[in-house]
């Protein structure tokens, strides 16, 4: 029986995506970079998660 997989934390995902983007952006001569659909979805998920957290923090501060 397969062991249940634990979802990575947001911090782990953020670090992994930062490394992917850092590697792709390291090619200074490239005018464009290509992301897979999965990479783009992870970036979007991170951006949405951060914006939701900031919204919550802002509401809590009011």
Secondary structure by P-SEA (a helix, b strand, c coil): cccccccccaaaaaaaaaaaaaaaaccccccbbbbcaaaaaaaaaaaaaaaaaaaaaaaaac
